[in-house]
């Protein structure tokens, strides 16, 4: 691979998504207040992910917008991290965030499985997730939004780094 970022950033993104998702689920459960609404929010996420996956498959251009996808996912996690109060309108915001995050993750997944390094990263992914989850089990965090915000910052950083490296051609 010409650009080393294309080799390592997707692994950081996939491992981070799996490691942070339990904290995201806690936040979403607090926002939804009922299991039925929680289930509907995840249904919206799944449908949006399918939509994002399909959009990637049928796109005409060979250029990928993956740095934008990283930044977009990071911004969603940063917004989630900043919304720690439960209000009546927060559910509507959560629906919008579920649509955006689902679409971006579906798009990213469709792109990622087409990469040459995907099969190597899949094995590494499971190993790193295991060690990460063990490590996170020892972390005492007052609020899950701290880790969600941190991961959002990492994703935005990955997107900026990918843009920069693409411009450098390294």
Backbone torsions as a table, in degrees:
resi	resn	phi	psi	omega
1	UNK	NA	137.5	178.7
2	UNK	-69.5	-48.4	-174.6
3	UNK	-99.8	115.0	-178.7
4	UNK	-63.5	-27.1	178.2
5	UNK	-59.6	-34.7	179.6
6	UNK	-67.5	-18.5	179.5
7	UNK	-88.0	-37.8	-172.2
8	UNK	-101.9	-36.7	-176.3
9	UNK	-61.5	-44.2	178.7
10	UNK	-58.7	-33.4	177.4
11	UNK	-68.2	-42.0	176.8
12	UNK	-61.4	-42.5	-178.3
13	UNK	-65.7	-47.2	-177.2
14	UNK	-68.2	-41.8	178.3
15	UNK	-64.8	-45.1	179.7
16	UNK	-61.0	-40.7	179.7
17	UNK	-61.6	-43.4	-179.5
18	UNK	-69.4	-41.0	-178.0
19	UNK	-70.3	-35.6	-176.4
20	UNK	-86.6	-22.3	-174.3
21	UNK	-57.2	-38.2	175.6
22	UNK	-58.9	-37.6	178.0
23	UNK	-69.3	-38.1	176.2
24	UNK	-63.6	-40.0	178.5
25	UNK	-62.8	-41.0	177.2
26	UNK	-59.5	-45.8	178.8
27	UNK	-61.7	-46.0	-178.1
28	UNK	-64.2	-37.6	178.5
29	UNK	-64.8	-40.0	177.7
30	UNK	-65.8	-35.8	179.7
31	UNK	-71.0	-42.1	-172.1
32	UNK	-77.7	-29.3	176.5
33	UNK	67.5	-23.1	177.4
34	UNK	-130.2	152.3	179.8
35	UNK	-66.7	-35.5	-179.5
36	UNK	-61.5	-48.0	178.6
37	UNK	-65.3	-38.6	176.6
38	UNK	-58.1	-46.0	179.7
39	UNK	-64.3	-40.2	178.5
40	UNK	-65.1	-38.8	178.1
41	UNK	-63.7	-37.9	177.1
42	UNK	-72.7	-31.2	174.7
43	UNK	-63.2	-43.7	177.3
44	UNK	-59.3	-43.3	178.0
45	UNK	-59.5	-46.9	-178.4
46	UNK	-64.4	-43.0	178.5
47	UNK	-64.6	-39.4	178.3
48	UNK	-66.6	-38.2	177.7
49	UNK	-64.0	-41.1	176.8
50	UNK	-62.5	-39.4	178.1
51	UNK	-63.4	-46.3	178.4
52	UNK	-62.1	-40.4	178.4
53	UNK	-62.0	-44.9	-178.4
54	UNK	-67.9	-39.5	178.3
55	UNK	-59.6	-42.7	178.0
56	UNK	-62.5	-41.6	-177.0
57	UNK	-65.1	-34.3	-175.1
58	UNK	-99.6	0.5	-177.7
59	UNK	-66.4	148.5	-175.9
60	UNK	-88.5	-30.5	-174.6
61	UNK	-82.8	149.8	177.2
62	UNK	-90.4	-13.9	176.8
63	UNK	-72.1	137.3	177.8
64	UNK	-103.8	150.2	178.6
65	UNK	-105.0	34.5	-173.9
66	UNK	-61.4	-41.6	175.9
67	UNK	-57.8	-36.0	177.0
68	UNK	-66.9	-37.6	177.6
69	UNK	-62.8	-44.6	177.7
70	UNK	-59.3	-47.6	-179.2
71	UNK	-64.3	-41.8	178.6
72	UNK	-60.9	-46.6	177.4
73	UNK	-63.0	-40.9	178.4
74	UNK	-61.4	-40.7	178.8
75	UNK	-65.0	-37.5	177.0
76	UNK	-62.3	-47.1	179.9
77	UNK	-65.1	-35.9	176.3
78	UNK	-65.4	-40.2	176.2
79	UNK	-63.1	-44.0	178.0
80	UNK	-59.9	-43.2	179.5
81	UNK	-63.6	-27.4	179.8
82	UNK	-88.8	-11.4	179.7
83	UNK	-100.4	80.3	-178.6
84	UNK	-103.4	2.9	177.1
85	UNK	-103.5	141.6	178.1
86	UNK	-93.8	118.9	177.6
87	UNK	-129.3	163.9	180.0
88	UNK	-61.2	-35.6	-178.7
89	UNK	-80.9	-12.5	-177.0
90	UNK	-63.3	-30.5	177.9
91	UNK	-61.2	-41.2	178.8
92	UNK	-65.0	-39.1	175.4
93	UNK	-64.2	-38.5	179.0
94	UNK	-64.7	-37.5	177.5
95	UNK	-62.1	-47.3	179.3
96	UNK	-61.3	-43.7	179.1
97	UNK	-65.0	-37.0	177.4
98	UNK	-63.8	-40.1	178.7
99	UNK	-64.4	-48.3	-178.3
100	UNK	-64.8	-49.6	-177.7
101	UNK	-64.0	-42.2	178.3
102	UNK	-61.1	-46.7	179.5
103	UNK	-59.7	-48.7	-178.1
104	UNK	-64.4	-40.2	178.7
105	UNK	-68.8	-37.2	175.5
106	UNK	-63.9	-43.3	178.1
107	UNK	-62.4	-46.2	179.1
108	UNK	-61.4	-44.7	-178.4
109	UNK	-62.0	-42.9	178.8
110	UNK	-62.1	-39.5	177.3
111	UNK	-68.6	-44.8	-173.7
112	UNK	-62.8	-41.0	-178.1
113	UNK	-68.4	-16.6	177.9
114	UNK	-86.5	-8.2	-177.5
115	UNK	-79.3	147.1	-179.1
116	UNK	-62.1	-33.5	-176.2
117	UNK	-85.6	2.2	-174.7
118	UNK	-58.0	-44.9	-175.7
119	UNK	-66.5	-37.0	175.9
120	UNK	-69.0	-41.5	-179.0
121	UNK	-67.8	-29.8	179.6
122	UNK	-62.5	-43.6	178.5
123	UNK	-66.6	-47.7	179.5
124	UNK	-60.7	-37.8	-179.7
125	UNK	-56.1	-50.1	-178.2
126	UNK	-63.9	-39.8	179.1
127	UNK	-66.5	-46.7	-178.6
128	UNK	-66.4	-39.5	178.2
129	UNK	-61.1	-43.2	178.7
130	UNK	-57.6	-49.6	179.3
131	UNK	-66.5	-37.6	178.8
132	UNK	-64.1	-44.2	-179.1
133	UNK	-65.9	-37.4	175.2
134	UNK	-62.6	-44.9	178.5
135	UNK	-62.2	-43.5	-179.7
136	UNK	-67.6	-24.4	179.1
137	UNK	-66.6	-20.9	179.2
138	UNK	-92.9	-7.9	-178.6
139	UNK	-85.5	126.7	176.6
140	UNK	-99.6	106.2	-178.9
141	UNK	-115.4	133.7	-179.7
142	UNK	-64.4	-41.4	-176.9
143	UNK	-135.0	139.9	176.9
144	UNK	-64.7	-18.2	-178.8
145	UNK	-65.8	-22.6	177.8
146	UNK	-63.5	-49.3	179.9
147	UNK	-69.6	-36.3	177.7
148	UNK	-62.1	-45.1	179.1
149	UNK	-64.8	-41.6	178.2
150	UNK	-61.5	-45.0	178.8
151	UNK	-66.0	-38.1	175.3
152	UNK	-58.8	-41.6	177.6
153	UNK	-64.3	-40.5	177.4
154	UNK	-61.5	-44.1	179.8
155	UNK	-63.6	-43.8	177.2
156	UNK	-61.4	-43.1	176.8
157	UNK	-60.6	-40.8	177.6
158	UNK	-62.8	-41.7	178.8
159	UNK	-64.0	-44.8	178.6
160	UNK	-64.1	-44.3	178.8
161	UNK	-60.7	-43.8	-180.0
162	UNK	-63.8	-41.3	175.4
163	UNK	-60.3	-47.8	-177.0
164	UNK	-62.6	-45.3	-178.9
165	UNK	-68.1	-33.5	178.0
166	UNK	-66.2	-38.7	178.0
167	UNK	-68.1	-36.4	179.8
168	UNK	-74.4	-25.1	-177.8
169	UNK	74.7	22.2	-178.1
170	UNK	-96.5	NA	NA
